Each structure stands twice: as structure tokens, then as C-alpha cells.
Amino acid sequence: MSDLSGNSGFAPPRAEETLSRRRAHALELIATAALTVSLIVAVTAVSIGDRTLARGYLAGQAPVQVLLPR
């Protein structure tokens, strides 16, 4: 059988249920926004790291130019 909600007829949902649904939706929205921001930060860090590695820079060292003899 189906679960009974405790409301008879066309009564509106209880205020507690509506409030808990709103809280759940607000938490989902905050979590989604936080995930989006963290993904943007991660993509930015990876793209900066790839450029640094491609140029041969090591952490804490300035780039060194080597002159080759002709």
C-alpha cells in the first residue's frame, strides 16, 4: 500500500516538510556552486602547471638559458 501522509483531502503539506525540502534544495544549490568553483580552480591550476612544465621550469628555480657553442 502507499504511505499515508497524514493529510486528509486536499490539505496543504505540513510546514515542517516544506521547510526541510527548502533546506535540502538550498544545500544542493550551495554544493553545486562549490563544486563548480572548485572545478574552475583545478582546471586553472592544471593549465598553469602544464605551461610551467613544458618550459622546463622547476619549482623554486628561475629558468636558465644555456648558450650552445657554434
PyMOL Python script that loads the backbone (N, CA, C, O; Angstrom):
from pymol import cmd

cmd.read_pdbstr("""\
ATOM      1  N   MET A   1       0.830  -1.179   0.000  1.00  0.00           N
ATOM      2  CA  MET A   1       0.000   0.000   0.000  1.00  0.00           C
ATOM      3  C   MET A   1       0.872   1.239   0.000  1.00  0.00           C
ATOM      4  O   MET A   1       2.054   1.184   0.340  1.00  0.00           O
ATOM      5  N   SER A   2       0.295   2.322  -0.374  1.00  0.00           N
ATOM      6  CA  SER A   2       1.039   3.578  -0.381  1.00  0.00           C
ATOM      7  C   SER A   2       1.102   4.156   1.032  1.00  0.00           C
ATOM      8  O   SER A   2       0.254   3.882   1.882  1.00  0.00           O
ATOM      9  N   ASP A   3       2.142   4.965   1.249  1.00  0.00           N
ATOM     10  CA  ASP A   3       2.291   5.599   2.557  1.00  0.00           C
ATOM     11  C   ASP A   3       1.284   6.726   2.698  1.00  0.00           C
ATOM     12  O   ASP A   3       1.015   7.464   1.750  1.00  0.00           O
ATOM     13  N   LEU A   4       0.742   6.843   3.880  1.00  0.00           N
ATOM     14  CA  LEU A   4      -0.201   7.918   4.152  1.00  0.00           C
ATOM     15  C   LEU A   4       0.563   9.113   4.692  1.00  0.00           C
ATOM     16  O   LEU A   4       1.436   8.962   5.547  1.00  0.00           O
ATOM     17  N   SER A   5       0.241  10.288   4.204  1.00  0.00           N
ATOM     18  CA  SER A   5       0.962  11.489   4.611  1.00  0.00           C
ATOM     19  C   SER A   5       0.385  12.119   5.874  1.00  0.00           C
ATOM     20  O   SER A   5       1.013  13.004   6.454  1.00  0.00           O
ATOM     21  N   GLY A   6      -0.757  11.699   6.299  1.00  0.00           N
ATOM     22  CA  GLY A   6      -1.382  12.291   7.479  1.00  0.00           C
ATOM     23  C   GLY A   6      -2.279  13.466   7.127  1.00  0.00           C
ATOM     24  O   GLY A   6      -2.960  14.004   8.000  1.00  0.00           O
ATOM     25  N   ASN A   7      -2.293  13.872   5.863  1.00  0.00           N
ATOM     26  CA  ASN A   7      -3.165  14.954   5.402  1.00  0.00           C
ATOM     27  C   ASN A   7      -4.415  14.341   4.794  1.00  0.00           C
ATOM     28  O   ASN A   7      -4.338  13.397   4.008  1.00  0.00           O
ATOM     29  N   SER A   8      -5.547  14.876   5.159  1.00  0.00           N
ATOM     30  CA  SER A   8      -6.778  14.367   4.577  1.00  0.00           C
ATOM     31  C   SER A   8      -7.237  15.291   3.455  1.00  0.00           C
ATOM     32  O   SER A   8      -7.120  16.512   3.560  1.00  0.00           O
ATOM     33  N   GLY A   9      -7.739  14.726   2.424  1.00  0.00           N
ATOM     34  CA  GLY A   9      -8.288  15.517   1.327  1.00  0.00           C
ATOM     35  C   GLY A   9      -7.224  16.336   0.617  1.00  0.00           C
ATOM     36  O   GLY A   9      -6.156  15.827   0.279  1.00  0.00           O
ATOM     37  N   PHE A  10      -7.520  17.593   0.399  1.00  0.00           N
ATOM     38  CA  PHE A  10      -6.628  18.479  -0.341  1.00  0.00           C
ATOM     39  C   PHE A  10      -5.883  19.446   0.580  1.00  0.00           C
ATOM     40  O   PHE A  10      -5.611  20.586   0.203  1.00  0.00           O
ATOM     41  N   ALA A  11      -5.565  18.999   1.750  1.00  0.00           N
ATOM     42  CA  ALA A  11      -4.880  19.860   2.720  1.00  0.00           C
ATOM     43  C   ALA A  11      -3.453  20.139   2.226  1.00  0.00           C
ATOM     44  O   ALA A  11      -2.833  19.274   1.607  1.00  0.00           O
ATOM     45  N   PRO A  12      -2.938  21.333   2.495  1.00  0.00           N
ATOM     46  CA  PRO A  12      -1.568  21.643   2.071  1.00  0.00           C
ATOM     47  C   PRO A  12      -0.549  20.823   2.862  1.00  0.00           C
ATOM     48  O   PRO A  12      -0.865  20.334   3.947  1.00  0.00           O
ATOM     49  N   PRO A  13       0.651  20.667   2.344  1.00  0.00           N
ATOM     50  CA  PRO A  13       1.648  19.900   3.083  1.00  0.00           C
ATOM     51  C   PRO A  13       2.024  20.608   4.377  1.00  0.00           C
ATOM     52  O   PRO A  13       1.842  21.817   4.521  1.00  0.00           O
ATOM     53  N   ARG A  14       2.537  19.850   5.288  1.00  0.00           N
ATOM     54  CA  ARG A  14       2.918  20.422   6.580  1.00  0.00           C
ATOM     55  C   ARG A  14       4.059  21.405   6.389  1.00  0.00           C
ATOM     56  O   ARG A  14       4.876  21.253   5.481  1.00  0.00           O
ATOM     57  N   ALA A  15       4.112  22.400   7.237  1.00  0.00           N
ATOM     58  CA  ALA A  15       5.129  23.443   7.144  1.00  0.00           C
ATOM     59  C   ALA A  15       6.525  22.859   7.358  1.00  0.00           C
ATOM     60  O   ALA A  15       7.482  23.309   6.727  1.00  0.00           O
ATOM     61  N   GLU A  16       6.656  21.861   8.239  1.00  0.00           N
ATOM     62  CA  GLU A  16       7.956  21.264   8.512  1.00  0.00           C
ATOM     63  C   GLU A  16       8.509  20.572   7.268  1.00  0.00           C
ATOM     64  O   GLU A  16       9.701  20.668   6.976  1.00  0.00           O
ATOM     65  N   GLU A  17       7.644  19.878   6.541  1.00  0.00           N
ATOM     66  CA  GLU A  17       8.081  19.178   5.333  1.00  0.00           C
ATOM     67  C   GLU A  17       8.530  20.181   4.270  1.00  0.00           C
ATOM     68  O   GLU A  17       9.540  19.966   3.599  1.00  0.00           O
ATOM     69  N   THR A  18       7.792  21.256   4.121  1.00  0.00           N
ATOM     70  CA  THR A  18       8.147  22.275   3.138  1.00  0.00           C
ATOM     71  C   THR A  18       9.470  22.927   3.496  1.00  0.00           C
ATOM     72  O   THR A  18      10.298  23.175   2.620  1.00  0.00           O
ATOM     73  N   LEU A  19       9.677  23.208   4.786  1.00  0.00           N
ATOM     74  CA  LEU A  19      10.912  23.832   5.233  1.00  0.00           C
ATOM     75  C   LEU A  19      12.099  22.900   5.027  1.00  0.00           C
ATOM     76  O   LEU A  19      13.165  23.347   4.605  1.00  0.00           O
ATOM     77  N   SER A  20      11.933  21.613   5.319  1.00  0.00           N
ATOM     78  CA  SER A  20      13.041  20.677   5.136  1.00  0.00           C
ATOM     79  C   SER A  20      13.359  20.497   3.649  1.00  0.00           C
ATOM     80  O   SER A  20      14.522  20.318   3.289  1.00  0.00           O
ATOM     81  N   ARG A  21      12.355  20.541   2.793  1.00  0.00           N
ATOM     82  CA  ARG A  21      12.601  20.468   1.349  1.00  0.00           C
ATOM     83  C   ARG A  21      13.372  21.694   0.878  1.00  0.00           C
ATOM     84  O   ARG A  21      14.292  21.585   0.067  1.00  0.00           O
ATOM     85  N   ARG A  22      12.989  22.865   1.392  1.00  0.00           N
ATOM     86  CA  ARG A  22      13.697  24.095   1.024  1.00  0.00           C
ATOM     87  C   ARG A  22      15.144  24.040   1.474  1.00  0.00           C
ATOM     88  O   ARG A  22      16.040  24.456   0.739  1.00  0.00           O
ATOM     89  N   ARG A  23      15.380  23.535   2.666  1.00  0.00           N
ATOM     90  CA  ARG A  23      16.750  23.402   3.162  1.00  0.00           C
ATOM     91  C   ARG A  23      17.553  22.447   2.282  1.00  0.00           C
ATOM     92  O   ARG A  23      18.709  22.715   1.955  1.00  0.00           O
ATOM     93  N   ALA A  24      16.939  21.345   1.906  1.00  0.00           N
ATOM     94  CA  ALA A  24      17.625  20.369   1.056  1.00  0.00           C
ATOM     95  C   ALA A  24      17.968  20.987  -0.298  1.00  0.00           C
ATOM     96  O   ALA A  24      19.068  20.786  -0.810  1.00  0.00           O
ATOM     97  N   HIS A  25      17.046  21.727  -0.870  1.00  0.00           N
ATOM     98  CA  HIS A  25      17.304  22.376  -2.162  1.00  0.00           C
ATOM     99  C   HIS A  25      18.393  23.439  -2.029  1.00  0.00           C
ATOM    100  O   HIS A  25      19.234  23.585  -2.916  1.00  0.00           O
ATOM    101  N   ALA A  26      18.376  24.175  -0.930  1.00  0.00           N
ATOM    102  CA  ALA A  26      19.404  25.193  -0.715  1.00  0.00           C
ATOM    103  C   ALA A  26      20.776  24.544  -0.555  1.00  0.00           C
ATOM    104  O   ALA A  26      21.762  25.042  -1.099  1.00  0.00           O
ATOM    105  N   LEU A  27      20.849  23.446   0.179  1.00  0.00           N
ATOM    106  CA  LEU A  27      22.124  22.747   0.334  1.00  0.00           C
ATOM    107  C   LEU A  27      22.617  22.178  -0.995  1.00  0.00           C
ATOM    108  O   LEU A  27      23.813  22.224  -1.281  1.00  0.00           O
ATOM    109  N   GLU A  28      21.717  21.651  -1.797  1.00  0.00           N
ATOM    110  CA  GLU A  28      22.108  21.146  -3.119  1.00  0.00           C
ATOM    111  C   GLU A  28      22.637  22.267  -4.003  1.00  0.00           C
ATOM    112  O   GLU A  28      23.605  22.077  -4.739  1.00  0.00           O
ATOM    113  N   LEU A  29      22.006  23.429  -3.933  1.00  0.00           N
ATOM    114  CA  LEU A  29      22.450  24.571  -4.721  1.00  0.00           C
ATOM    115  C   LEU A  29      23.833  25.043  -4.269  1.00  0.00           C
ATOM    116  O   LEU A  29      24.689  25.339  -5.103  1.00  0.00           O
ATOM    117  N   ILE A  30      24.052  25.112  -2.969  1.00  0.00           N
ATOM    118  CA  ILE A  30      25.355  25.515  -2.445  1.00  0.00           C
ATOM    119  C   ILE A  30      26.420  24.497  -2.826  1.00  0.00           C
ATOM    120  O   ILE A  30      27.524  24.881  -3.211  1.00  0.00           O
ATOM    121  N   ALA A  31      26.115  23.215  -2.727  1.00  0.00           N
ATOM    122  CA  ALA A  31      27.079  22.177  -3.087  1.00  0.00           C
ATOM    123  C   ALA A  31      27.418  22.232  -4.570  1.00  0.00           C
ATOM    124  O   ALA A  31      28.574  22.043  -4.946  1.00  0.00           O
ATOM    125  N   THR A  32      26.432  22.487  -5.408  1.00  0.00           N
ATOM    126  CA  THR A  32      26.673  22.594  -6.843  1.00  0.00           C
ATOM    127  C   THR A  32      27.557  23.790  -7.163  1.00  0.00           C
ATOM    128  O   THR A  32      28.468  23.690  -7.985  1.00  0.00           O
ATOM    129  N   ALA A  33      27.295  24.916  -6.520  1.00  0.00           N
ATOM    130  CA  ALA A  33      28.114  26.110  -6.744  1.00  0.00           C
ATOM    131  C   ALA A  33      29.548  25.881  -6.262  1.00  0.00           C
ATOM    132  O   ALA A  33      30.496  26.289  -6.933  1.00  0.00           O
ATOM    133  N   ALA A  34      29.713  25.237  -5.115  1.00  0.00           N
ATOM    134  CA  ALA A  34      31.056  24.961  -4.591  1.00  0.00           C
ATOM    135  C   ALA A  34      31.805  24.010  -5.512  1.00  0.00           C
ATOM    136  O   ALA A  34      33.002  24.193  -5.737  1.00  0.00           O
ATOM    137  N   LEU A  35      31.136  23.007  -6.046  1.00  0.00           N
ATOM    138  CA  LEU A  35      31.768  22.074  -6.976  1.00  0.00           C
ATOM    139  C   LEU A  35      32.187  22.791  -8.252  1.00  0.00           C
ATOM    140  O   LEU A  35      33.270  22.527  -8.775  1.00  0.00           O
ATOM    141  N   THR A  36      31.367  23.676  -8.756  1.00  0.00           N
ATOM    142  CA  THR A  36      31.694  24.436  -9.956  1.00  0.00           C
ATOM    143  C   THR A  36      32.923  25.303  -9.738  1.00  0.00           C
ATOM    144  O   THR A  36      33.817  25.344 -10.583  1.00  0.00           O
ATOM    145  N   VAL A  37      32.968  25.990  -8.617  1.00  0.00           N
ATOM    146  CA  VAL A  37      34.123  26.844  -8.317  1.00  0.00           C
ATOM    147  C   VAL A  37      35.383  26.005  -8.163  1.00  0.00           C
ATOM    148  O   VAL A  37      36.439  26.386  -8.667  1.00  0.00           O
ATOM    149  N   SER A  38      35.292  24.880  -7.482  1.00  0.00           N
ATOM    150  CA  SER A  38      36.475  24.042  -7.288  1.00  0.00           C
ATOM    151  C   SER A  38      36.969  23.458  -8.609  1.00  0.00           C
ATOM    152  O   SER A  38      38.177  23.316  -8.800  1.00  0.00           O
ATOM    153  N   LEU A  39      36.074  23.124  -9.509  1.00  0.00           N
ATOM    154  CA  LEU A  39      36.486  22.629 -10.825  1.00  0.00           C
ATOM    155  C   LEU A  39      37.195  23.714 -11.627  1.00  0.00           C
ATOM    156  O   LEU A  39      38.180  23.432 -12.310  1.00  0.00           O
ATOM    157  N   ILE A  40      36.711  24.940 -11.553  1.00  0.00           N
ATOM    158  CA  ILE A  40      37.358  26.050 -12.260  1.00  0.00           C
ATOM    159  C   ILE A  40      38.757  26.283 -11.700  1.00  0.00           C
ATOM    160  O   ILE A  40      39.697  26.509 -12.462  1.00  0.00           O
ATOM    161  N   VAL A  41      38.905  26.230 -10.378  1.00  0.00           N
ATOM    162  CA  VAL A  41      40.221  26.398  -9.761  1.00  0.00           C
ATOM    163  C   VAL A  41      41.156  25.267 -10.174  1.00  0.00           C
ATOM    164  O   VAL A  41      42.325  25.512 -10.471  1.00  0.00           O
ATOM    165  N   ALA A  42      40.667  24.052 -10.197  1.00  0.00           N
ATOM    166  CA  ALA A  42      41.501  22.907 -10.573  1.00  0.00           C
ATOM    167  C   ALA A  42      41.945  23.000 -12.025  1.00  0.00           C
ATOM    168  O   ALA A  42      43.108  22.736 -12.329  1.00  0.00           O
ATOM    169  N   VAL A  43      41.054  23.365 -12.918  1.00  0.00           N
ATOM    170  CA  VAL A  43      41.407  23.496 -14.334  1.00  0.00           C
ATOM    171  C   VAL A  43      42.441  24.596 -14.521  1.00  0.00           C
ATOM    172  O   VAL A  43      43.378  24.442 -15.305  1.00  0.00           O
ATOM    173  N   THR A  44      42.281  25.690 -13.817  1.00  0.00           N
ATOM    174  CA  THR A  44      43.249  26.788 -13.901  1.00  0.00           C
ATOM    175  C   THR A  44      44.615  26.343 -13.396  1.00  0.00           C
ATOM    176  O   THR A  44      45.630  26.636 -14.028  1.00  0.00           O
ATOM    177  N   ALA A  45      44.658  25.647 -12.278  1.00  0.00           N
ATOM    178  CA  ALA A  45      45.930  25.182 -11.714  1.00  0.00           C
ATOM    179  C   ALA A  45      46.613  24.201 -12.651  1.00  0.00           C
ATOM    180  O   ALA A  45      47.830  24.263 -12.827  1.00  0.00           O
ATOM    181  N   VAL A  46      45.863  23.311 -13.247  1.00  0.00           N
ATOM    182  CA  VAL A  46      46.445  22.329 -14.161  1.00  0.00           C
ATOM    183  C   VAL A  46      46.974  23.013 -15.410  1.00  0.00           C
ATOM    184  O   VAL A  46      48.048  22.660 -15.897  1.00  0.00           O
ATOM    185  N   SER A  47      46.246  23.977 -15.932  1.00  0.00           N
ATOM    186  CA  SER A  47      46.712  24.645 -17.151  1.00  0.00           C
ATOM    187  C   SER A  47      47.973  25.468 -16.876  1.00  0.00           C
ATOM    188  O   SER A  47      48.856  25.535 -17.731  1.00  0.00           O
ATOM    189  N   ILE A  48      48.072  26.091 -15.709  1.00  0.00           N
ATOM    190  CA  ILE A  48      49.284  26.830 -15.352  1.00  0.00           C
ATOM    191  C   ILE A  48      50.435  25.855 -15.143  1.00  0.00           C
ATOM    192  O   ILE A  48      51.557  26.125 -15.573  1.00  0.00           O
ATOM    193  N   GLY A  49      50.178  24.742 -14.498  1.00  0.00           N
ATOM    194  CA  GLY A  49      51.205  23.734 -14.265  1.00  0.00           C
ATOM    195  C   GLY A  49      51.728  23.139 -15.555  1.00  0.00           C
ATOM    196  O   GLY A  49      52.930  22.904 -15.673  1.00  0.00           O
ATOM    197  N   ASP A  50      50.870  22.889 -16.517  1.00  0.00           N
ATOM    198  CA  ASP A  50      51.299  22.337 -17.803  1.00  0.00           C
ATOM    199  C   ASP A  50      52.221  23.303 -18.523  1.00  0.00           C
ATOM    200  O   ASP A  50      53.215  22.881 -19.114  1.00  0.00           O
ATOM    201  N   ARG A  51      51.910  24.586 -18.485  1.00  0.00           N
ATOM    202  CA  ARG A  51      52.763  25.571 -19.146  1.00  0.00           C
ATOM    203  C   ARG A  51      54.129  25.631 -18.480  1.00  0.00           C
ATOM    204  O   ARG A  51      55.150  25.735 -19.161  1.00  0.00           O
ATOM    205  N   THR A  52      54.153  25.566 -17.165  1.00  0.00           N
ATOM    206  CA  THR A  52      55.415  25.630 -16.435  1.00  0.00           C
ATOM    207  C   THR A  52      56.268  24.408 -16.736  1.00  0.00           C
ATOM    208  O   THR A  52      57.473  24.535 -16.949  1.00  0.00           O
ATOM    209  N   LEU A  53      55.668  23.240 -16.756  1.00  0.00           N
ATOM    210  CA  LEU A  53      56.420  22.019 -17.043  1.00  0.00           C
ATOM    211  C   LEU A  53      56.905  21.990 -18.481  1.00  0.00           C
ATOM    212  O   LEU A  53      58.002  21.499 -18.749  1.00  0.00           O
ATOM    213  N   ALA A  54      56.126  22.495 -19.392  1.00  0.00           N
ATOM    214  CA  ALA A  54      56.512  22.484 -20.797  1.00  0.00           C
ATOM    215  C   ALA A  54      57.718  23.387 -21.042  1.00  0.00           C
ATOM    216  O   ALA A  54      58.509  23.129 -21.950  1.00  0.00           O
ATOM    217  N   ARG A  55      57.866  24.433 -20.250  1.00  0.00           N
ATOM    218  CA  ARG A  55      59.005  25.341 -20.416  1.00  0.00           C
ATOM    219  C   ARG A  55      60.232  24.848 -19.662  1.00  0.00           C
ATOM    220  O   ARG A  55      61.312  25.416 -19.824  1.00  0.00           O
ATOM    221  N   GLY A  56      60.103  23.824 -18.854  1.00  0.00           N
ATOM    222  CA  GLY A  56      61.231  23.254 -18.145  1.00  0.00           C
ATOM    223  C   GLY A  56      61.554  23.933 -16.838  1.00  0.00           C
ATOM    224  O   GLY A  56      62.658  23.762 -16.322  1.00  0.00           O
ATOM    225  N   TYR A  57      60.635  24.697 -16.281  1.00  0.00           N
ATOM    226  CA  TYR A  57      60.883  25.349 -15.008  1.00  0.00           C
ATOM    227  C   TYR A  57      60.713  24.329 -13.883  1.00  0.00           C
ATOM    228  O   TYR A  57      59.819  23.484 -13.918  1.00  0.00           O
ATOM    229  N   LEU A  58      61.582  24.428 -12.898  1.00  0.00           N
ATOM    230  CA  LEU A  58      61.418  23.616 -11.703  1.00  0.00           C
ATOM    231  C   LEU A  58      60.947  24.516 -10.581  1.00  0.00           C
ATOM    232  O   LEU A  58      61.200  25.721 -10.591  1.00  0.00           O
ATOM    233  N   ALA A  59      60.274  23.942  -9.630  1.00  0.00           N
ATOM    234  CA  ALA A  59      59.738  24.739  -8.531  1.00  0.00           C
ATOM    235  C   ALA A  59      60.860  25.427  -7.772  1.00  0.00           C
ATOM    236  O   ALA A  59      61.804  24.775  -7.327  1.00  0.00           O
ATOM    237  N   GLY A  60      60.762  26.736  -7.624  1.00  0.00           N
ATOM    238  CA  GLY A  60      61.731  27.485  -6.857  1.00  0.00           C
ATOM    239  C   GLY A  60      62.978  27.879  -7.624  1.00  0.00           C
ATOM    240  O   GLY A  60      63.863  28.519  -7.055  1.00  0.00           O
ATOM    241  N   GLN A  61      63.079  27.523  -8.881  1.00  0.00           N
ATOM    242  CA  GLN A  61      64.262  27.880  -9.668  1.00  0.00           C
ATOM    243  C   GLN A  61      63.860  28.763 -10.834  1.00  0.00           C
ATOM    244  O   GLN A  61      62.818  28.567 -11.459  1.00  0.00           O
ATOM    245  N   ALA A  62      64.702  29.728 -11.109  1.00  0.00           N
ATOM    246  CA  ALA A  62      64.468  30.590 -12.263  1.00  0.00           C
ATOM    247  C   ALA A  62      64.908  29.848 -13.520  1.00  0.00           C
ATOM    248  O   ALA A  62      65.785  28.987 -13.449  1.00  0.00           O
ATOM    249  N   PRO A  63      64.327  30.161 -14.645  1.00  0.00           N
ATOM    250  CA  PRO A  63      64.741  29.498 -15.882  1.00  0.00           C
ATOM    251  C   PRO A  63      66.185  29.865 -16.226  1.00  0.00           C
ATOM    252  O   PRO A  63      66.607  31.008 -16.052  1.00  0.00           O
ATOM    253  N   VAL A  64      66.923  28.889 -16.710  1.00  0.00           N
ATOM    254  CA  VAL A  64      68.334  29.101 -17.066  1.00  0.00           C
ATOM    255  C   VAL A  64      68.469  28.944 -18.567  1.00  0.00           C
ATOM    256  O   VAL A  64      67.985  27.977 -19.155  1.00  0.00           O
ATOM    257  N   GLN A  65      69.128  29.902 -19.168  1.00  0.00           N
ATOM    258  CA  GLN A  65      69.366  29.825 -20.612  1.00  0.00           C
ATOM    259  C   GLN A  65      70.758  29.279 -20.829  1.00  0.00           C
ATOM    260  O   GLN A  65      71.726  29.776 -20.254  1.00  0.00           O
ATOM    261  N   VAL A  66      70.857  28.267 -21.650  1.00  0.00           N
ATOM    262  CA  VAL A  66      72.140  27.660 -21.946  1.00  0.00           C
ATOM    263  C   VAL A  66      72.543  28.091 -23.351  1.00  0.00           C
ATOM    264  O   VAL A  66      71.777  27.928 -24.302  1.00  0.00           O
ATOM    265  N   LEU A  67      73.746  28.640 -23.476  1.00  0.00           N
ATOM    266  CA  LEU A  67      74.271  29.023 -24.768  1.00  0.00           C
ATOM    267  C   LEU A  67      75.035  27.852 -25.357  1.00  0.00           C
ATOM    268  O   LEU A  67      75.973  27.339 -24.746  1.00  0.00           O
ATOM    269  N   LEU A  68      74.639  27.440 -26.522  1.00  0.00           N
ATOM    270  CA  LEU A  68      75.324  26.333 -27.190  1.00  0.00           C
ATOM    271  C   LEU A  68      76.444  26.876 -28.061  1.00  0.00           C
ATOM    272  O   LEU A  68      76.268  27.909 -28.706  1.00  0.00           O
ATOM    273  N   PRO A  69      77.612  26.196 -28.098  1.00  0.00           N
ATOM    274  CA  PRO A  69      78.702  26.648 -28.941  1.00  0.00           C
ATOM    275  C   PRO A  69      78.360  26.467 -30.410  1.00  0.00           C
ATOM    276  O   PRO A  69      77.654  25.531 -30.784  1.00  0.00           O
ATOM    277  N   ARG A  70      78.867  27.372 -31.239  1.00  0.00           N
ATOM    278  CA  ARG A  70      78.558  27.287 -32.676  1.00  0.00           C
ATOM    279  C   ARG A  70      79.638  26.614 -33.427  1.00  0.00           C
ATOM    280  O   ARG A  70      79.540  26.460 -34.645  1.00  0.00           O
TER     281      ARG A  70
END
""", "prot")
cmd.dss("prot")
cmd.show_as("cartoon", "prot")
cmd.util.cbc("prot")
cmd.orient("prot")
